[in-house]
Amino acid sequence: MSELICSQEDNPRSHKSPREIERVTGIPRTSVRGIVKQDLQLKAYKRVIRQTLNENCRLKQLQRNQQLLERFPNDRSVRRIWFTVEKTFTVASPVDSQNDRVYSFESKERQVPERRLIREREHFSRGISCCVSNGKNYSVVFVEPGAKVNSKYYCENVLRQGLLPEIQEACGCHNWTLQQDGAPAHTAKNTINFLH
C-alpha cells in the first residue's frame, strides 16, 4: 500500500490517490485512508502550485532577494518598493487542490523534499502584469493576445500607460524603487534607459 500511496523520490508524480487505489485494488476508499493514517502512519501534505524554475533561475532569484534586503535594511524604505508581478494564464486542466495530497513518512512538511510538494503547469501567452507594494495590489495591465512582450512593448504599454502613473501618484516622482525580475523585457538596455 505504501508503494501505491507514496511517490518515489526520483519520480515525484508516481503516487496514486485513495480513489485510484480503490479502483486498482478493490479496497474501499475509507479503508485505504484508515490504512494510510493508522497502520502506515503517513501524513498528508497539500501540494502548492509554482512556476517551473531551473536551478540557475532559483540561484539568481535568491541572490537578488538577498541584495535587495541588504540595500534596504530600513523598514520605512521597504514600504516604497514596488514589485512587478507577471501572471500567465494556464491551459492545464483544473485540479481540486483539496484532493491533491502527497503522503510521506516525514513528521514535518519541511522535511518532505520540495520536488514532491510542487505541481507544475503549462502556460499559453495571455498574461497580465501588475504592481504590488506594502501588501497592496495596484494597477493590473492586460497584455494583448498574441503580443510579444519585448522591451518596447513593456516600456510603452505596461510601464508608461499602465503601472508608472499609479506609482507616481502614490509616491511622487523620485521617492520610490521599482523591483523587477530578470525577464528579458525588464533587463533590456532600452528598458533600463527608459526607467532612468
N, C-alpha and C positions, 0 to 999 in steps of 0.2 A: 504493500500500500504506500509506503514512504517513497518508493521509486516513482510511483504514479503522481503523487501529490507534490513532490519537491522537484524543482527544476535542477538540472545538473549545473555545476559551477561553470563549465565551459560551454554550456548551451542554455542561456537564460530563459528561453520560452518553451522549454520541453515538458513543463508540468501540465497536468490535466486538472480541470475544475471538478468539484464534487459531482456535478451533473454529468460530466463526461465519464467519470469513474463509474457512476451508476450505470451508464449505457454499456461500458466495456465489461464490467464485472457482474452486473445484475444485483449488486448490493445497494439497498435503498440509500438515497442521499443523506437522510438523517443519521443512518448508521455510519456512513462514511465520515460525516462530521464528528460523530462521537468517537470513532476510532482515532481520527486525526488529533482531536483535542485531549482525550483521556488516555488512550493507550500509547500513542506516539508522542504525546505532549509537545505537539508543534504549535507555534504561534503564527497567526495570520497577520500579514502586513499589507497595507494598501500600496499599490504602485502609483508613482507620480509620472505625469507627462512632462517631457522636456525635449527641446530641440536637440537633435543629434549633434554632438561636438566631437571632433577628433582630439587627440591628446595635445597637439600643438595649440589648438584654439583654447583648450582648458588652461594651459600654462600661461598663454597671453592674457586671458581674462583675469587670472589670479594676480599676475604681475601688475596689470593696470589698476585693479582694485586696491592693491597694496600701495601703489604710488599715489592714488587718489587720497587714501587715508593719511598718508604721510604729509601730503600737500595741504590738507585741510584738517588739522587736528582740533581746531576750534569749532565748537558746536554751532555757533551763530553763522559762521561762513558756510557750513554744510546746508543750511536752510535755503541758500541762494544758488544751489547747484541744481541744474535741470538735466534730467536724463532723457535721452530719446529712446523710445521703445518701438520696435517694429514687430508686427504680427502678420503672419501669412496664414490664410485660412486653409484648413486641411481637407483632403479628399478621402481620408481614411474613414472606414465605416465606424459609426458610433459604438463606444464600448461603455457598458454600465460600470462605472468606477466602483460602485459598492460591491460588485461581484468579482472584480479583477484583483485577486489577492495572491500573495506569494507566501508559501508556507516554509518555515525554517525551524531548525532546532535551536537557533540562537535565542537567548533570553531578551536581548535588546535589539531594537530596529537598527541602530547604528553599527551593530556587528554584522549585519547582513551585507554581503557585497553589493555595492551600488548598482552594478550592472543588472542585478536581478530585480531591482525595485523600479527600473525605468522602462517605460513603454514608449518606443519611438514611433514616429508617424511620417507619412509622406505629405508633400505640400504641392500646391499649384500657385500661380503668380498673382492672385488677387490679394492685396495687402493693405495694411493701414500703418500709419506712423503717428505717434503721439508723444507728448511730453509729460513727465512726472516730476514733481518737486515737493518736498516736505510732506510726503504721504498723500498728495492730492493729484488727481489726473486732470490735465488741462486739454488743450486742443487735440482733436483727432482729425487726421488728414487721410482721406481715402486715395489710394493710388489707382489711377485709371486702369481698367482692364487691358492687359497686353502692353502696358507702358514699361519701358526699360528704365529702371531707376539708376541712371548714371549720375555723375556729378552735376551736370547741367539741370536735369530734371529735379534732383534733390534740392539744389540751391533755389531754383525758381518756384517750384510747386509746393515743396514740403516746408522749406525754411521761410522764404520771403513772403509767400502768400498764406502760409499756414501757422507755423509754430512761433516764429520770431515776434510778430506783432503782439501776441498774447504775453510772451515772456517780457518784452519791453514795457508793456502796460503794467504788469505786476511788479517789476523790479526797477524800472528806469532804464537808461541807456547803457550804463557801464558797470553796474554793481551786481553782476551775476556771472555764473560759469555754466557753460553748456558741455555736458559729458556725453560723448558718443562712443559707440563700439568701433571695431576695426573694419567695418564694411567698406568696400572699395569706394562707394559714393561718399562716405564720410571722410576718408583719408586722402582723397584726391587733392592735388595742388590747387585746382580751381575752387574746391570747397573750402580749403584752409584759407586761401586768399579772400574768398567771399566773407568768411566769418571774421577775419581780421579787419 
